[in-house]
Amino acid sequence: MVNVIPVKVTPNARRNEIKKEEKGLKVYLTAPAIEGKANKLLIQILARHFNCRKSELRIIKGEKTRNKLIQKLV
């Protein structure tokens, strides 16, 4: 089974935090949006949140934007 989760990312935040919203998740990241650092941290934080491996998550849309679609392989 495959889940697709819409995520809005805010880089350079004061702390790492996940908030649930109507249309998915809003994730605040301390990492800057430079050289994929924010994307790496996003996958790490979501893996901890969903209690799964990082390899089970991937960005399928929005690699370079704040609005992303994350695919979770179950």
Secondary structure, DSSP 8 states (H G I E B T S, - for coil): -EEEEEEEEE-S-SS-EEEEETTEEEEE-SS-SSTTHHHHHHHHHHHHHHTS-GGGEEEEE-TTSSEEEEEEE-
